[in-house]
């Protein structure tokens, strides 16, 4: 039985499969997502947040997001401790 606010192992597995499938669909043959693909996938009108999330997800600064980078960032947001989540949120708004 999963506790409120956490995912069970089975839910985690299903979520990882779904994220991987979505990533592969968006990334295409190069298996990486660039900023334009990221914005299109999110279907956002205000690009500030898309650009900030993209920058934070692109941990190696290559200009693209790999599946590994995406999974690491999403895992932090879902399973990270409150301080990790707060730090990430601060980085979204801290443009400097």
CNS distance restraints for C-alpha pairs under 8 A (distance, minus, plus):
assign (resid   1 and name CA) (resid   8 and name CA) 7.17 0.50 0.50
assign (resid   2 and name CA) (resid   6 and name CA) 6.48 0.50 0.50
assign (resid   2 and name CA) (resid   7 and name CA) 6.10 0.50 0.50
assign (resid   2 and name CA) (resid   8 and name CA) 5.12 0.50 0.50
assign (resid   3 and name CA) (resid   7 and name CA) 7.40 0.50 0.50
assign (resid   3 and name CA) (resid   8 and name CA) 7.96 0.50 0.50
assign (resid   6 and name CA) (resid  79 and name CA) 7.56 0.50 0.50
assign (resid   7 and name CA) (resid  11 and name CA) 5.63 0.50 0.50
assign (resid   7 and name CA) (resid  12 and name CA) 5.89 0.50 0.50
assign (resid   8 and name CA) (resid  12 and name CA) 6.01 0.50 0.50
assign (resid   9 and name CA) (resid  13 and name CA) 6.15 0.50 0.50
assign (resid  10 and name CA) (resid  14 and name CA) 6.29 0.50 0.50
assign (resid  11 and name CA) (resid  15 and name CA) 6.01 0.50 0.50
assign (resid  12 and name CA) (resid  16 and name CA) 6.07 0.50 0.50
assign (resid  13 and name CA) (resid  17 and name CA) 6.22 0.50 0.50
assign (resid  14 and name CA) (resid  18 and name CA) 6.17 0.50 0.50
assign (resid  15 and name CA) (resid  19 and name CA) 6.08 0.50 0.50
assign (resid  16 and name CA) (resid  20 and name CA) 5.97 0.50 0.50
assign (resid  17 and name CA) (resid  21 and name CA) 6.11 0.50 0.50
assign (resid  18 and name CA) (resid  22 and name CA) 6.15 0.50 0.50
assign (resid  19 and name CA) (resid  23 and name CA) 5.98 0.50 0.50
assign (resid  20 and name CA) (resid  24 and name CA) 6.13 0.50 0.50
assign (resid  20 and name CA) (resid  67 and name CA) 7.11 0.50 0.50
assign (resid  21 and name CA) (resid  25 and name CA) 6.18 0.50 0.50
assign (resid  22 and name CA) (resid  26 and name CA) 6.26 0.50 0.50
assign (resid  23 and name CA) (resid  27 and name CA) 5.81 0.50 0.50
assign (resid  23 and name CA) (resid  33 and name CA) 7.86 0.50 0.50
assign (resid  23 and name CA) (resid  67 and name CA) 6.70 0.50 0.50
assign (resid  24 and name CA) (resid  28 and name CA) 5.88 0.50 0.50
assign (resid  24 and name CA) (resid  31 and name CA) 6.42 0.50 0.50
assign (resid  26 and name CA) (resid  33 and name CA) 6.96 0.50 0.50
assign (resid  26 and name CA) (resid  37 and name CA) 6.81 0.50 0.50
assign (resid  26 and name CA) (resid  41 and name CA) 7.03 0.50 0.50
assign (resid  27 and name CA) (resid  31 and name CA) 4.90 0.50 0.50
assign (resid  27 and name CA) (resid  32 and name CA) 4.99 0.50 0.50
assign (resid  27 and name CA) (resid  33 and name CA) 4.89 0.50 0.50
assign (resid  27 and name CA) (resid  37 and name CA) 7.45 0.50 0.50
assign (resid  28 and name CA) (resid  32 and name CA) 7.46 0.50 0.50
assign (resid  31 and name CA) (resid  66 and name CA) 6.86 0.50 0.50
assign (resid  31 and name CA) (resid  67 and name CA) 7.63 0.50 0.50
assign (resid  32 and name CA) (resid  64 and name CA) 5.87 0.50 0.50
assign (resid  32 and name CA) (resid  65 and name CA) 5.48 0.50 0.50
assign (resid  32 and name CA) (resid  66 and name CA) 4.89 0.50 0.50
assign (resid  32 and name CA) (resid  67 and name CA) 7.12 0.50 0.50
assign (resid  33 and name CA) (resid  37 and name CA) 5.82 0.50 0.50
assign (resid  33 and name CA) (resid  38 and name CA) 6.23 0.50 0.50
assign (resid  33 and name CA) (resid  64 and name CA) 5.28 0.50 0.50
assign (resid  33 and name CA) (resid  65 and name CA) 5.04 0.50 0.50
assign (resid  33 and name CA) (resid  66 and name CA) 6.63 0.50 0.50
assign (resid  34 and name CA) (resid  38 and name CA) 6.14 0.50 0.50
assign (resid  34 and name CA) (resid  63 and name CA) 6.34 0.50 0.50
assign (resid  34 and name CA) (resid  64 and name CA) 4.47 0.50 0.50
assign (resid  34 and name CA) (resid  65 and name CA) 6.42 0.50 0.50
assign (resid  35 and name CA) (resid  39 and name CA) 6.14 0.50 0.50
assign (resid  35 and name CA) (resid  51 and name CA) 7.17 0.50 0.50
assign (resid  35 and name CA) (resid  54 and name CA) 6.68 0.50 0.50
assign (resid  35 and name CA) (resid  63 and name CA) 7.36 0.50 0.50
assign (resid  35 and name CA) (resid  64 and name CA) 6.93 0.50 0.50
assign (resid  36 and name CA) (resid  40 and name CA) 6.13 0.50 0.50
assign (resid  37 and name CA) (resid  41 and name CA) 6.01 0.50 0.50
assign (resid  38 and name CA) (resid  42 and name CA) 6.28 0.50 0.50
assign (resid  38 and name CA) (resid  50 and name CA) 7.35 0.50 0.50
assign (resid  38 and name CA) (resid  54 and name CA) 7.28 0.50 0.50
assign (resid  39 and name CA) (resid  43 and name CA) 5.98 0.50 0.50
assign (resid  39 and name CA) (resid  44 and name CA) 6.36 0.50 0.50
assign (resid  39 and name CA) (resid  47 and name CA) 7.19 0.50 0.50
assign (resid  39 and name CA) (resid  50 and name CA) 6.02 0.50 0.50
assign (resid  39 and name CA) (resid  51 and name CA) 7.84 0.50 0.50
assign (resid  40 and name CA) (resid  44 and name CA) 7.30 0.50 0.50
assign (resid  42 and name CA) (resid  50 and name CA) 7.57 0.50 0.50
assign (resid  44 and name CA) (resid  50 and name CA) 7.33 0.50 0.50
assign (resid  46 and name CA) (resid  50 and name CA) 7.64 0.50 0.50
assign (resid  47 and name CA) (resid  51 and name CA) 5.94 0.50 0.50
assign (resid  48 and name CA) (resid  52 and name CA) 6.17 0.50 0.50
assign (resid  49 and name CA) (resid  53 and name CA) 5.99 0.50 0.50
assign (resid  49 and name CA) (resid  92 and name CA) 7.33 0.50 0.50
assign (resid  50 and name CA) (resid  54 and name CA) 5.96 0.50 0.50
assign (resid  51 and name CA) (resid  55 and name CA) 6.12 0.50 0.50
assign (resid  52 and name CA) (resid  56 and name CA) 6.28 0.50 0.50
assign (resid  52 and name CA) (resid  92 and name CA) 5.50 0.50 0.50
assign (resid  52 and name CA) (resid  93 and name CA) 7.82 0.50 0.50
assign (resid  53 and name CA) (resid  57 and name CA) 5.98 0.50 0.50
assign (resid  53 and name CA) (resid  92 and name CA) 6.55 0.50 0.50
assign (resid  54 and name CA) (resid  58 and name CA) 5.99 0.50 0.50
assign (resid  54 and name CA) (resid  65 and name CA) 7.58 0.50 0.50
assign (resid  55 and name CA) (resid  59 and name CA) 7.39 0.50 0.50
assign (resid  55 and name CA) (resid  61 and name CA) 7.44 0.50 0.50
assign (resid  56 and name CA) (resid  73 and name CA) 7.95 0.50 0.50
assign (resid  56 and name CA) (resid  91 and name CA) 7.72 0.50 0.50
assign (resid  56 and name CA) (resid  92 and name CA) 7.55 0.50 0.50
assign (resid  57 and name CA) (resid  65 and name CA) 6.63 0.50 0.50
assign (resid  57 and name CA) (resid  69 and name CA) 6.03 0.50 0.50
assign (resid  57 and name CA) (resid  70 and name CA) 5.93 0.50 0.50
assign (resid  57 and name CA) (resid  73 and name CA) 5.81 0.50 0.50
assign (resid  58 and name CA) (resid  62 and name CA) 6.81 0.50 0.50
assign (resid  58 and name CA) (resid  63 and name CA) 6.74 0.50 0.50
assign (resid  58 and name CA) (resid  64 and name CA) 6.23 0.50 0.50
assign (resid  58 and name CA) (resid  65 and name CA) 5.12 0.50 0.50
assign (resid  58 and name CA) (resid  66 and name CA) 7.80 0.50 0.50
assign (resid  58 and name CA) (resid  69 and name CA) 6.40 0.50 0.50
assign (resid  58 and name CA) (resid  70 and name CA) 7.85 0.50 0.50
assign (resid  59 and name CA) (resid  69 and name CA) 6.52 0.50 0.50
assign (resid  65 and name CA) (resid  69 and name CA) 6.01 0.50 0.50
assign (resid  65 and name CA) (resid  70 and name CA) 6.49 0.50 0.50
assign (resid  66 and name CA) (resid  70 and name CA) 6.29 0.50 0.50
assign (resid  67 and name CA) (resid  71 and name CA) 6.10 0.50 0.50
assign (resid  68 and name CA) (resid  72 and name CA) 6.12 0.50 0.50
assign (resid  69 and name CA) (resid  73 and name CA) 6.27 0.50 0.50
assign (resid  70 and name CA) (resid  74 and name CA) 6.11 0.50 0.50
assign (resid  71 and name CA) (resid  75 and name CA) 5.85 0.50 0.50
assign (resid  72 and name CA) (resid  76 and name CA) 6.25 0.50 0.50
assign (resid  73 and name CA) (resid  77 and name CA) 6.37 0.50 0.50
assign (resid  74 and name CA) (resid  78 and name CA) 6.11 0.50 0.50
assign (resid  75 and name CA) (resid  79 and name CA) 5.52 0.50 0.50
assign (resid  75 and name CA) (resid  80 and name CA) 6.92 0.50 0.50
assign (resid  76 and name CA) (resid  80 and name CA) 4.41 0.50 0.50
assign (resid  76 and name CA) (resid  81 and name CA) 7.95 0.50 0.50
assign (resid  76 and name CA) (resid  84 and name CA) 7.10 0.50 0.50
assign (resid  76 and name CA) (resid  85 and name CA) 7.14 0.50 0.50
assign (resid  77 and name CA) (resid  84 and name CA) 7.79 0.50 0.50
assign (resid  77 and name CA) (resid  85 and name CA) 5.83 0.50 0.50
assign (resid  77 and name CA) (resid  88 and name CA) 7.96 0.50 0.50
assign (resid  80 and name CA) (resid  84 and name CA) 5.68 0.50 0.50
assign (resid  80 and name CA) (resid  85 and name CA) 6.28 0.50 0.50
assign (resid  81 and name CA) (resid  85 and name CA) 6.43 0.50 0.50
assign (resid  82 and name CA) (resid  86 and name CA) 6.08 0.50 0.50
assign (resid  83 and name CA) (resid  87 and name CA) 6.04 0.50 0.50
assign (resid  84 and name CA) (resid  88 and name CA) 6.22 0.50 0.50
assign (resid  85 and name CA) (resid  89 and name CA) 6.21 0.50 0.50
assign (resid  86 and name CA) (resid  90 and name CA) 6.11 0.50 0.50
assign (resid  87 and name CA) (resid  91 and name CA) 6.23 0.50 0.50
assign (resid  88 and name CA) (resid  92 and name CA) 6.37 0.50 0.50
assign (resid  89 and name CA) (resid  93 and name CA) 6.75 0.50 0.50
assign (resid  90 and name CA) (resid  94 and name CA) 5.91 0.50 0.50
assign (resid  91 and name CA) (resid  95 and name CA) 7.29 0.50 0.50
